[in-house]
Amino acid sequence: MLEHDIVIIGGGPAGMAAAVAAWDKGATDIVILDRDDDIGGILRQCIHNGFGLHKLGRELTGPEYAAVYKKKVEERHIKVYYETMVTDLTADRVVTASNRDGILKIKAKAVILAMGCRERSRGALNISGKRPAGVYSAGTAQKLMNCEGYMVGKRAVILGSGDIGLIMARRMSLEGAKVEAVCELMPYSGGLTRNIVQCLEDFNIPLYLSTTVCEIHGDRRLEGVTIAEVDENRRVIEETKRYIPCDTLLLSVGLIPENELTRAAGIPIDPITNGAIVDEHRETEVKGIFACGNVLQVHDLVDYVSDEAEIAGMSAAELVLNGRTDGTAVNTAAGNGVRYVLPQRISNTDSDVALFMRVVKPFGKVRFTVKSGDEVLATAVRIKAAPGEMEKIVVKSSKLALAKDTVTVSLEEI
């Protein structure tokens, strides 16, 4: 069995940023385990720009952003195990993996989970019809087009208006395909406003809200889909059904954090985020195991993934080098209009803590209020708030010291 101070599972943007931050904090015995033949994760197939504006102060493509952090990893001589699939993780931080050399077991002082997320598949949607060629998840289509040079279709319908679906609507249009429609089950889009404008409106692609694909047509190859509007209970309104001929259906219907290893280690999972329950250090409820990035909560910007991973990396290094004694712990909770709050607990109120949250539906101008009992700890006003855009509120340590009960974040329209 090998021994390392810090083992990072996943070499995407979260894993790379965590490794760099841990190294810079003073922990130099770090390894990254990645199942691919190169680090960078999902960024390698995201050839569009818009990455790095917040974190690096310049606009980069996904591969360019990944290259910045890969260089940081290489400059620090952090060891990376490529083409290595982690198959098990125990609560006492024993990592089991396999690669071409066989089975690998590593005993770690700290483990950072950075496995990212996967797409929800057609099987989870129960759309009636056969299984013709031409039905893809949006991310799979993105990889085929951007990495393999394969054009997935010429006439497409996209189900789901998350950012990947919106970006693929533009990508297919740029390659000469006709995108007939983007359908969204909810009465609002789940993507960033800039992507709705740049990917749909700029290309005259219609977005149909409260609309879904209810039937897939075709035997060997997709021939078309039936779409229909849905009511407030998301039931199909029969009289609104209409047929759209197409040879391609892209599914952008949600991302699921890759938490099989998290569950294997007995780490409690938040049912809303589908990620681990963590404190402000991004430490899970199993001591010495941390989580960050899309395996913890699905982010809308990679810049915020890197920020969060740095917290996990520095915290893991601090634990390995100096140990850590936490003070009085308080839980956080989502109040009116807020879907979830992360971290789910605050283990030490001696430092400022950034709370991250998403709202339950689109709002206009709102005021967020952070309270513990009757004590107001922080407030923040936003011109608008939407489920597709993560919100952040920093609570000062002087205010956190007043928290004797659950810290609740709620909002009101103003």
JOSUL-V225514 format. One record per backbone hydrogen bond with DSSP energy under -1.0 kcal/mol. CO is the residue of the C=O (numbers start at 1). NH is the residue of the N-H. If there is no record, write none. Layout:
BEGIN
CO|NH + CO|NH
END
This chain:
BEGIN
2|107 + 4|109 + 5|110 + 6|31 + 7|112 + 8|33 + 9|114 + 11|40 + 12|16 + 13|17 + 14|18 + 15|19 + 16|20 + 17|21 + 18|22 + 19|23 + 20|24 + 21|25 + 22|27 + 23|26 + 28|30 + 29|6 + 30|79 + 31|8 + 32|81 + 33|10 + 34|84 + 36|83 + 40|43 + 41|44 + 42|45 + 43|46 + 45|47 + 46|62 + 51|60 + 52|56 + 52|57 + 52|58 + 60|51 + 61|65 + 62|66 + 63|67 + 64|68 + 65|69 + 66|70 + 67|71 + 68|72 + 69|73 + 70|74 + 71|75 + 72|76 + 73|78 + 74|77 + 79|32 + 81|34 + 85|98 + 88|96 + 90|93 + 93|108 + 94|90 + 95|106 + 96|87 + 96|88 + 97|104 + 98|85 + 99|102 + 102|99 + 104|97 + 105|2 + 106|95 + 107|4 + 110|7 + 111|290 + 112|9 + 113|292 + 116|258 + 118|256 + 121|124 + 122|125 + 122|126 + 128|216 + 133|222 + 134|249 + 136|251 + 137|141 + 138|142 + 139|143 + 140|144 + 141|145 + 142|146 + 143|147 + 143|148 + 144|150 + 154|178 + 155|247 + 155|248 + 156|180 + 157|250 + 158|183 + 159|252 + 162|166 + 163|167 + 164|168 + 165|169 + 166|170 + 167|171 + 168|172 + 169|173 + 170|174 + 171|175 + 172|177 + 173|176 + 178|156 + 181|158 + 182|208 + 183|160 + 184|211 + 186|210 + 192|196 + 193|197 + 194|198 + 195|199 + 196|200 + 196|201 + 197|202 + 200|203 + 200|205 + 201|204 + 206|182 + 208|184 + 210|230 + 212|228 + 215|226 + 217|223 + 217|224 + 220|133 + 223|246 + 224|217 + 225|244 + 226|214 + 226|215 + 227|242 + 228|212 + 229|237 + 231|234 + 235|231 + 237|240 + 238|241 + 242|227 + 244|225 + 248|157 + 249|136 + 250|159 + 251|138 + 254|120 + 256|118 + 257|259 + 259|263 + 260|264 + 261|265 + 262|267 + 263|266 + 268|277 + 270|274 + 275|270 + 278|344 + 278|345 + 279|282 + 282|291 + 283|279 + 286|289 + 288|111 + 289|284 + 290|113 + 293|296 + 293|297 + 301|305 + 302|306 + 303|307 + 304|308 + 305|309 + 306|310 + 307|311 + 308|312 + 309|313 + 310|314 + 311|315 + 312|316 + 313|317 + 314|318 + 315|319 + 316|320 + 317|321 + 318|322 + 319|323 + 330|346 + 331|407 + 333|409 + 335|338 + 336|411 + 337|360 + 342|356 + 344|332 + 346|330 + 353|395 + 355|393 + 356|342 + 357|391 + 358|339 + 363|385 + 365|414 + 366|382 + 367|412 + 368|380 + 369|410 + 370|377 + 370|378 + 371|408 + 372|375 + 375|372 + 378|370 + 380|368 + 382|366 + 385|363 + 386|389 + 391|357 + 393|355 + 395|353 + 396|400 + 397|401 + 399|402 + 400|403 + 407|333 + 408|371 + 409|335 + 410|369 + 412|367
END
